[in-house]
């Protein structure tokens, strides 16, 4: 019988949780991984989780302290989109 491992399933879960935390304006996301069953799941390794944390701190509003730089193309497009939609950017 072939072994089936769903690689990156934790990464998918982390991404979903991170997106939801962003909606809730949460500054913290907690996870739990199984230290006894992580050998075949690289997305449960300490190195992966630390790298994901670094990415989250660069890619989320909470990670950049809620202040868009207002200078890069992404921020300028964001501001324009909110202005055109008549919605306040919080």
Secondary structure, DSSP 8 states (H G I E B T S, - for coil): ------TTHHHHHHHHHHHHHHHTT-S-------TTS-TT-GGGSHHHHHHHHHHHHHHSTTTTTT---SSSHHHHHHHHHHHHHT----
